[in-house]
Amino acid sequence: MMIKLVLASAAAMALPAAAHAAVTIGSVTPGTSPYSGPTPTIDFESPAPVSGGLVTTGNLNGVRAQPFGSTGNYWTVGPSDGSPGVMDLSSFGDILNISFLWGSVDSYNFIDFLDGDDNVIATFSGSDIFNPANGDQTNPNLNPVVRFDVTGEHVASLTSLRLRSTSNAFETDNFAINAVPEPATWAMMLLGFGAIGFGMRRRRSDTVRVRFA
């Protein structure tokens, strides 16, 4: 009976709260060097689920620039490096939010959130992140960590990101994908908490009682 209750609670907790479906800008935090944002899920130091664009490092004058605070490899899209670029998110399941380092934000940078049929759920431009979006390569405000929040049915329907740029370039790094834990994960967590509580009660009951004659 206890296990059934735990599993039921886990399933309920795993379901996103009902809400109007949307993708919104959750936060825009000025960049730092070295990078101090969320721990990346994808940092391009190992094979990443991306197609199009270019995974590279360093700068190429007039074509691309390493995002402020980025080290090692980063992902860039644009006329010279390939545009658009697509990041496949289908392996992550239901997604609550996504953050990443957006380098030298330009007004001609665009990011599309797509569902499984490649329908556009939401689109944002560099001007939505900071204005004026003039591509400054050293201004922390123009090299921010941007978090996008996902709500409602889009939590389950979001399957990919499409980055595009009509001029050089749209540079990114350190994607952090925050997905809804699987019901089995919730169950294990709740069972763990239950075991801890049981152990504490057991220790209290085993406390030595001093009896006076």
Backbone hydrogen bonds, N-H to C=O, Kabsch-Sander energy under -0.5 kcal/mol:
donor,donor_aa,acceptor,acceptor_aa,energy
5,L,1,M,-2.1
6,V,2,M,-2.2
7,L,3,I,-2.7
8,A,4,K,-2.3
9,S,5,L,-2.4
10,A,6,V,-2.4
11,A,7,L,-2.3
12,A,8,A,-2.1
13,M,9,S,-2.4
14,A,10,A,-1.8
15,L,11,A,-0.8
15,L,12,A,-0.7
22,A,151,T,-1.0
24,T,149,D,-2.3
26,G,24,T,-0.8
26,G,147,R,-2.8
27,S,147,R,-1.5
29,T,145,V,-2.6
31,G,140,P,-2.3
35,Y,69,G,-1.4
41,T,175,F,-3.0
42,I,175,F,-2.5
50,V,48,A,-2.3
51,S,86,V,-2.4
54,L,76,T,-2.5
56,T,54,L,-0.6
56,T,74,Y,-2.5
60,L,64,R,-2.4
63,V,60,L,-2.8
64,R,60,L,-2.2
70,S,67,P,-2.5
74,Y,56,T,-2.7
75,W,172,T,-2.5
76,T,54,L,-2.5
77,V,170,F,-2.0
78,G,82,G,-1.4
82,G,78,G,-2.2
85,G,163,L,-2.9
86,V,51,S,-3.2
87,M,161,L,-2.6
88,D,49,P,-3.0
88,D,86,V,-0.5
89,L,87,M,-0.5
89,L,159,T,-3.1
90,S,159,T,-0.7
92,F,89,L,-2.0
93,G,90,S,-0.9
95,I,155,V,-2.3
96,L,178,N,-2.8
97,N,178,N,-1.5
98,I,148,F,-2.2
99,S,176,A,-2.0
100,F,146,V,-1.7
101,L,173,D,-3.0
102,W,100,F,-0.6
102,W,144,P,-2.8
103,G,101,L,-0.7
103,G,171,E,-2.9
105,V,142,L,-2.6
107,S,133,A,-1.6
109,N,106,D,-1.6
110,F,164,R,-2.7
111,I,124,F,-2.5
112,D,162,R,-2.9
113,F,122,A,-2.9
114,L,112,D,-0.5
114,L,160,S,-2.6
115,D,119,N,-2.0
116,G,157,S,-0.5
118,D,115,D,-2.0
121,I,113,F,-3.9
121,I,119,N,-0.6
122,A,113,F,-1.1
124,F,111,I,-2.1
126,G,106,D,-0.5
126,G,109,N,-1.7
128,D,125,S,-1.4
129,I,125,S,-0.6
129,I,126,G,-1.2
130,F,126,G,-2.0
134,N,132,P,-1.4
135,G,105,V,-2.7
142,L,139,N,-1.6
143,N,140,P,-1.3
145,V,29,T,-2.8
146,V,100,F,-2.6
146,V,144,P,-0.7
147,R,27,S,-2.7
148,F,98,I,-3.4
149,D,24,T,-2.7
150,V,96,L,-3.1
151,T,22,A,-2.5
154,H,151,T,-1.2
155,V,152,G,-1.7
156,A,153,E,-0.9
157,S,153,E,-1.6
158,L,154,H,-2.1
159,T,114,L,-2.6
160,S,114,L,-1.4
161,L,87,M,-2.1
162,R,112,D,-2.6
163,L,85,G,-3.2
164,R,110,F,-2.5
166,T,108,Y,-1.3
170,F,77,V,-2.8
171,E,103,G,-0.7
171,E,169,A,-0.6
172,T,75,W,-3.0
173,D,101,L,-1.5
175,F,42,I,-2.2
176,A,99,S,-3.1
177,I,175,F,-0.5
178,N,97,N,-2.7
178,N,176,A,-0.6
179,A,177,I,-0.8
180,V,94,D,-3.1
185,T,182,E,-0.9
186,W,182,E,-1.9
187,A,183,P,-2.5
188,M,184,A,-2.2
189,M,185,T,-2.2
190,L,186,W,-2.8
191,L,187,A,-2.7
192,G,188,M,-2.2
193,F,189,M,-2.4
194,G,190,L,-2.5
195,A,191,L,-2.3
196,I,192,G,-2.2
197,G,193,F,-2.4
198,F,194,G,-2.5
199,G,195,A,-2.5
200,M,196,I,-2.1
201,R,197,G,-2.1
202,R,198,F,-2.4
203,R,199,G,-2.3
204,R,200,M,-1.9
205,S,201,R,-2.2
206,D,202,R,-1.5
207,T,204,R,-1.2
210,V,208,V,-0.5
211,R,209,R,-0.5
